[in-house]
């Protein structure tokens, strides 16, 4: 039989017999799970089981009441397992999911939902085929960067995105909350960031929005219940025009930024972009105060500090920056950025229990040793690993979701955007070519990047997310070898049918998308994750 799961698991072994769950099933936890999980984790698992299966999950459902049982068990981890690993056994009498932590149990329930075959009514489910699955993720960092600055998304949309991530066994939401076009996070110490910088235009043309502390708490709680860590990003020293509209004294000139009727807009032109002044002490204090409040809102052990695409030449013309360079013996603007980012990073790391992440634009010897580096140009993650940094490989040529998926839709995008077809996203390999095997463990994983300059609506957002995000999930979770794009396309059709019972709009949009998606011829070196075997056969080797 074919294994119709996304992402494909590490090992799958079919067995004889079937199990019918019906319209409802009981969930029982062994003593270890009852003692080892919090009440919130137990409740979240029951809710997730119901959400993923579309059936009624009855907590503490005892055997003997006529209902089949899904049993959850906490067990000791093996050497090759992590907290996200799980083992799932479907027998003719029940389903057993074993894991070392709540995350693994959740992923086991996610797989159970995919194993179900819908008959279209959402009330009756055909029999599950008996099988044994042992699964563990290939990479620990599997995420999506979502830009909520360029176009604002509602909290309900953010929750839909989190559900999608969790259903694909992705575990990071990198939340890009401020940029040139908008500041999206309530900072009590600096109210103009949301009174002014969160909005563009006026009257009928007014658009924008921001997330309150209550919104963040709701998103964080929702994500935590689904095994997703929300990583906030505060952009510096560039991509900060929105903040400078609110507080112009933080720029080099201190002059107000003129905005038109629709507000300052960098969607189609880079002219007019400014930077935080690297020579004014009040800038550093502003950013540290903001980071303090961000850290108080988010439970994430990580914070992203930006660090990309600084317009050249502005600091050279600034007397404050030139004085800082003279005082600290800094030779040029690039070294000034290294110094500036290091000051912020070291103060954050000294004061807060946070690990810092930066884009790789200013990668060099002066970068703090504990910094996690996110590469987005080819070669950046390899360089970061060779310099001793842990890295997130988000090579834009393979993972930027704002890029068009075919030549047919490329006309809707700027000329500089390359085409990123589904097949190429599927064959993405996070380990950079040629990287010494001893350095592979420095590659934490990857994030797809959903920039929204040209993605203004919720419908457009999900049109760009799927199905390339599903392909990416397999590249990050599944073994590198033993899977194929043809097999993925078949499984994607089954996955879409299953999602139709849970979310019809999403399934309809995905069908339209697939009708437009071309096949492509990749060089052999880029398609090395593929083989000619049917998905699941090779996995019998474990």
N, C-alpha and C positions, 0 to 999 in steps of 0.2 A: 504494500500500500504506500501511497505518497504521504509525506508529512506536510501538512498545510499550515505551517506556523511562520510568523514573522515577529522577531528575527528567528532564524533557524537555530535550534539548540545544539549544544555540544555533542550529545549522544542520545540516540533514540532507538528503542528496541520494541518492535511490535510483539503482541502476545495474542493468543486465541481468546475469543469470547468478547462480550459487549456488556455495557452498563448503561441503563436508561435513567437519567435524573428526573424526568418528568418536568412539571412546572415549578417544583419547589424541592429543596434539599436541606438537610440539616447540616450544621457546621459544629464540629466537636473539637476541642483542644485537649491535648494530653496534659498531664500534670506539669511537665516542664514548660509548656507554652503558657499554661495558666499562671505559673509562678514567674516565668521569665519575661512576659509581655506586660506592659501597662494596660490598664483598662481602656485607655484611649486607643492604643495599638490594636487591641482585640476588637473594639467596635469598628475601627477603620477597616480592618480586614473583612469583617462581615459586610460592611457597606460596599467595599471594593468588589467582593465576590458577586454581590447582586448586580452592581453596575456592569461588570465585565461579562456576566453570563446572561443578563436580562431576565433571570429567574428570581424567585424568592429564596433568599438565604435565611434560614432560621437558626439563630444563635443557640448553641447548646442543644441542637437537635439530636435527641437520643435515638439510638438504634432500636428497632422493634416497633416503631410507630408507623411503619409502612413506607417511610421515606428513605432513600439512599442517603448516605452520610459522606461529607467531605471532612476528613480528619486532618488537623494541623498538628505537627509535632516539631518541637525544638530539639535538635540533635547536635552533637559535637561536629565541628568542621573538620574536613580532611585537609591535608597539606595543600592541595591544589584548589581549594574552595575559598570563597570570601563570604562576607555577610550577605551578599546578593545572590549567592548560589542556592539552588534548590534541587530536590529530587521529587519527581511526581510519578506515582504508580496508580494506574487505573486497573482495578480488578473487577470481577463480575459482581462483587458485593459492595465495594466502596471506592473512594478516591483517597489516597494518602499523599500529603505534601509534607516533606521534611526539609528543614532549613536550620541554619544556625542563628537567624535573626528575623525580625519582622520583615525586613526588605526582601529576603529570600522567599518567605511565605507569600508575600504580595506578588512577586513575579511568578510563583507557582500558580496562583489563582488567575493571573493574567493569561498564562498558557492554557489553563483549564478552559477559560472563556473561549479561546481560539479553537480548542479541540471540539467544541460543540458544533453540531451541524444543524443549522436552522431549517425549519420546514415552512417558514414564512408567517406563521401565526403569532410567534413570540410567546406562545403558551405551551407548546409541546415541542420537545427536542428529541431528535432521533438518537439512537444509542451511541454512546461513546465506545470506540474500539479500545480494548485493553492494551496497555503499553507501559513502558518504563522509560522515563526521561531523566537524564542527569545533565544539569545545565549550569554554566557559570560564565560571567561576562569576560570577554577578552581584554577590554579596557575599563578602567575605573571611572573615567571622566567621559560621559556621553551626554552631550547637551545641545541646547539651542540658544543662540543669542537673539533676543527679541528687542528690536528698536521701537520703544514707545515714545520717543521724542519727536521724530519727524511727523508721525501721525499717531494720535492718542488712541489707545484701545480701552474699552470698558473693563471693569473688574470681571464681569461675566465672561468676556472674551478671553481674558487672561486665564480664567479657570478652565475654559474649553481647551486652551493650548496645553495647560498642565495635564488635563485628562489624556490628551493625545500623546504627550511625552511619556506618561506612565504606561499607557497601553502598548507603547513600542519599546518599553524597558529603557527609556532614556531618563537620566537622573539629575540633570542640571538645567535650570532656567537662568541664563545670564541676562539680567534685565538692564537694558541700556536706557537710563532714565533722564539723561540730560545731554543736550547737544546744541548746535547753533539755532535750531528751529524751535526748541521748547524745553522748559524745565518742568519735570513731571512729578516731583516729590516734595511734599510739604516739609519745610524746614522752619520750625517755630522761631528760631533766632533771626531768620532773614525772611520776613513775610512777603517782600516784593518778588521773591523768586516764584511764588505762585499767584500773587496778585497781578503781576505784570508779565513775567517771563514764561508763564504757562499758556499764554494766549496770543493769537495773531488776529489782526484785523479788528473791525468794530461793527456795531450794528448787526445787520443780517449776515455780514461776512465774518463775524467773530467765530473763531473755532479754537479748539484746544481742550485743556483739562489737566487735572493733576490727581495724584493719589494721596489721600489723607493717611494719617497714621493708622486709623481704623481700617482703611482699605488694605494697607500693607499687612496688618495683622490678619485680616481675612484671607489674603492671598497666601501668606506664609503658612497659616494653619491648614489651608486646603492642600498646599503643596506637600507639607510634612506628612499628611495622612496618605499621600500617594508616593512617598519615597523620593520626592524631588527637592533638591536644595536650591533655593533662590539666591543667586549671587548678584548683588547690586553693583552697578557701575557709576562712578562719579568721574566724568571726563575732565582731563587737564593735560597739559596747559593750553591746549587748543580745543576746537569744537565747543566753544563756551560763549558764543555771542548772546545766547538767551540770558545767561547770568550777567553778562556785561550790559545788556539793555536795562536790567534791573538795578545793577550796581556798577555804573561806568567807571568809578574811581579805581576799580580793580584792574583796569586795562593800563597799558603803558602811558597813553595820552591823558586818560581820565575824561575824555570827551564823550558826550552822549552819542549813542549810535542811532542815526536817523532810520526810521522805519516808514514804509509806505502804507497805503490803505489796507494791504493784506498782511502787513507785518514784515519783518526782515526775513528773507527767504533765500536760502542757499541751495535750493534743489537743482537749479540749472546754472548757477554761476558761483564761482569761488571768490570773486572780488568782494572786498569788504569784510572778510573774515578776520577776526582779531584773536589775541591770545591774552591769558592772564599775564600780568607783569611779573617777571621772575626776580625783580629787584626791590619790590615793595614788601616790607614785612607784613603789612596788613593782608596781603594776598595769601600768604602761608597760613596766617591765623584764620582767615575766612574758610579756607579749605579744610583745615583741621577741625574747626567748629562744625562744619557741614558733615564731615566724616564721623564725628562723635555722635551726631544725631542719627545718621544713617545706621551706625553700628547699634544704636539703642533700639532701632525698629526691626532689624533683621537678625535672625538667629544663625545665619550662615557664618561659618568660620573663615569665609573668604570675602574680600572686597576687591573689585576691579577699579584701577585708578586711571584707565585710559592710556594716554601717552602717544597717540598717533597723529599724523598729518598736521604737524605744526607749520603754519605759513612761514616761509623763510624771509629774513630781512627785517622783521618788525623789531626784534630785540636789538639788532644792530643800530637802530635809530633811536633807541630809548636811553636817556641818560641814567635812569635808575638801574637798568640792566647792565649798562656799560660799567657803572660803578661797582656792581656786584661782581662782574667778571674781573675787574681790577683788584678788588679786595681779596678774592679767593683764588686768584691766579688762573683764571679760566680763559682758554685760548679762543674759543669760537662759540657760536650759537648752539651747535650740537652738544658740545661739552657743558654748556650752560643748562641745557635741558636735562642732561644726565645728572648734574648737580642738583637741579630743582626737584626732579623726581626722587632723587635719593634722600633729600631733606624730608620730603613728605613721607616717603616709605618708612624711613627709620623712626620717625616720630610716631607713626601709626603702629608699627610693630612693637615699639617700646611701651606704648600706652595701652594698646588694645590687644586682646587675644585674637588677632586676625592675621591670616596669610594674605599677602597682596599679590595681585595679578596685574600685568601691564601688557599692552600691545608691544610688538617686537621692534617698532620703528627705531628706537634709540638703543638697541642692543649693543652692548660693548663691555669692556673690562670694568667700567665704573658702576655698573648695575649691581645693586645689593645681592649678595650670594643667595639669600633665601627667596628671591623673587621668582614667582611663576611667570613664565613668558608665553604669551599667546602669539604664535606666528600666523600671519595672514598673507605674506608673500612667499613664493617658493624659496626654499633654502633657509628661512628664518628659524624654523623649529629645529632643524639639524644643527645650525650654528648655536642655538641656545643650549641644546643638549651637550654639544662639544665644549661649551663654556661652563658646564656644570649645573645648568638650570633645569628644573622640571619644566616641561613645555606642553601646551595645548596646541595641536597642529590644526589650524583652520585655514589651510591653503585656499585662497579665494577661488582658484581655478576649479576646485572640486566641490566646495561646500557653500558657496554664497547663493542663497535662495532667492535673492532679488534678481539674479540673472535670469534671462529668458530660457525656457526649456526646449525651444525649437526655433528654427529660422522663421517659422510662420508668425511667431509672436514677438520676434526680435525688433520688429518695426515699432513696437510700442515702447521700446527702451532706448536709452542713449547709445550712441555709436560705440562708446568705449566698453560697453558690457559684452562679455563673451557669452556664448551659448553653453548652458550646462544641462545636457539631456539627462534623463532618468538613468540611462545605462552607465553614463560616466559617474554619476553620483554613487551608483551601486558598486562600482569598482574602485572607489576611493580607498587608499591604504594610508592609515595614519603614521606608520613608521616611515620616515623619509628614506628614499632610495640611497643606498650606500652607507647608511649610518651604522657604525660599529655595533655589533650585537651586544657588547657590554654596556652600551648606552641606551638600549631599547627601553629599559624600565624608567628612563627619564621622560618618555613620552606618555603623559597621563591619559591621553585620548584626544578627543576633538569636540568641536561644536560646529553645527551649521549656523550660518549667520543670516538673520532675516532683517535686513535693512529696509526701511519703509518710505524712503523718499518718493518712490513711485508705486507704493502699495497703500492707497488711501482708505480702503474699506475692509471690513471683516471678510466679505466674500473673496476679495483679491488676496487677503492674507492667507486663507486656507487653500486657495488655488495655488499659491506659491509653496506652501508647506508640504502639500501632498501631491503626488506620492513620493517625492524625492526624500522626504524625511524618513519614510519607511525604508527606503533603500539604504540610507545612511545608518539607520539603526542596526541593520544587519552587518554593515561594514565594521561597526564598533562593538557589537555584542558577540557575533558568531565567530567560529574558527575561520582562519583566513582561507583554508582550503576545504573542499568538499561541498561547495555550493555553486550554483550557476545562475546567470541572469534569466535564462529561459524558465528555470524552476521558480525563480522569484516572481516572474510575471504571472505564472499560474497561481502561485500562492497569493499574490496580490489580488487577483480576481476573487478568490475565496474570502480573503480578508475584507474586501469591499462588500461582499454579500453579507458577511457577518455584521459589519458596521451599519448596513442598511437597517437592520433591526434595532440598532441602538441610536443611530443618528442619520435619518434619511437624507437630509440636505447634504451632508458630507459625502455620502455614498454617491449621490447623483452628480455632484461636482467632480468627484474622482472619475466617474465613468466618462464624463465629457473630456476630462484632461487626458485620459488614456487614449481616447480616440484621436488626439492630436499628437501624441508622443511618438517620435520617430525612433527607429533602431539606428545604431551607429557602429561603424567599424573602428574599434580601438586597436592601437598597436598591441602586440602580444604582451609586452612588458607592463602595459597599463591594465590588461585584463587578466592578470596572473591569478586573481582570486577565483577565477571560473574554471570549472572542469566540465567534461562532457557527461558525467554521470548524473542520474536522477537525484535530486535533492533527497537526502535522508539515507541513501544507500551507503555512501561513504561514511556517514556518521555512525554506522553500526560498529566501526572500529573504535569508537569512543575517543 
